[in-house]
Amino acid sequence: MVRRIVKNTKFLAQVSREATKKDSQIIEDLLDTLRANRDYCVGMAANMIGEKKRIIVVAMGPFQFAMINPVIVKKDGKYETEEGCLSLDGVRKCVRYEEIEVDYLDQNFEKKHEKYSGFTAQIIQHEIDHCDGIII
């Protein structure tokens, strides 16, 4: 189900809780909402649809995937950039890393450890910031 995008910064600034298998519908709704906003959105976090859970979804080309309880365990290549967000107006400066390694659960709740770089790494960092209550 496509859900409304939350723009309330007080809500977005709250730290999200760990997700469990009971949150499977949130994952589906988050993927549906990402697809519905695909023309101007490349990633989303659950708090953007009103759920304080550590779930993010990322668009990589034509594919979208979920990351549950993601944690960045390694980062390299610090740089400064500007980003926009579907939940916020305008763009803001932030610090990102060119390469990251992430531990997470996939949509089937299987443990994963993956390396990402470039724009995909930037999207993941932005969405994990959402989970941590960090507003760019």
N, C-alpha and C positions, 0 to 999 in steps of 0.2 A: 504494500500500500504506500502510495506517495504521501508524505507527511509535510506539514508546514515547516518552514525554516525559522528557527528561533533567532531573534535579533537582540534579546535582552542580555546586555553585558554582565549584569549581576548574576544571572543564571549561568552564562558561559564561563564566568570566572571561578565557578565551583569545581573542585577536583572530582573526577569520575571514579566510580567504584569498579572493582573487578567484575567482569562478565562471566556468566556461567551458561551451561546448556539451556537453562530456562529462558535465556535471552535470545533464542534463535529467531523469534519473530522480529525483534529489533534489527537483527542483521539483514533479514529480508527487506524490511521497510527502508533501511538505510540504503541498500543497493537499489531498490526501486526509486527512491528519492534522488540518488545520484544520477541514475539513468534519465530521469525526468528533467534534470537540470544540466545535462551533459554539454549543452552548447556553451556554457560559461562556468562550468565547475568540474574539477579534476579529482576532487577528494572530499570526503566528509567524515565528521566524527559524530558519534551518537548524540552528543549534547546539542548538536545543531538541529536535531529533530525532537528535542525535549527529553532525552534519556541520558541520565548521568551514569553511563556505563563505558568501560574502556574498550570501545569497538570503533574501528575506523574502516573506511572503504576507499579504495584507490583505483583510478582509471589509468591503465597503461595501454595507450592506443585503443583498439576496439574492445579490450578486455577490462573487466572490473573484478576486484577481489577484496575480500574482507581480511582484516587482521584483528584478532581478539587478544586483548591484554598485551599489546605490543610494548616492548622495552628496547630502547637503543642501547646496545652493549659495547659498541665501538663506533668512533667517528673520526674522520680525518679530512683535512682540506678546508679549514674554516674560511668563510667568505661572507661579505655583507650583500644584502639584496633588498628588494622591496616586494611585498606580496599584498594581494587583495584577498578578500574572504566573502563568501556568499552571505555570511551573518553580519558583516560590517561594511560600512561605507568607506570608499576610498582605498588607498594603499598605505602601507606602513613599512618602515625600515625594520629589518631583523637580521639575525646572524644564523647562518646555516652551514652545513658541512657537505662537501662534494661526495664523500663516500660514507656509508653507514652500514652497520650490521645490526640486525634486529632479531630478537627472540619473540615469538608470538604463537598463538594457536590459529590454525586455519579454520575455515567455515565448518569443517568436520570435527573441530576441537582436537586436531592432531598437532603435536609440537613441531615447530619449524624454526630454523635458523637460516636467514638469508642475507645476502649482501645486495645493496642497492647503490646506485650512483646517479649523478646528474639530476634531471628534473624529477624523476620518480623518488629519489632520496629526499628532495626538497618537499614534495607533497607529503610524504610520510612524516617528516619532521613537523610540518605545519599541523597535521592532524593529531599527532601525539601531543603537541602543545595544547590542543583543545582538551584532550583527556586530562591534562595536568592543570587545567584552569588558566593557562597562559593565553592572554589575548595579545596578538601581535599589534 
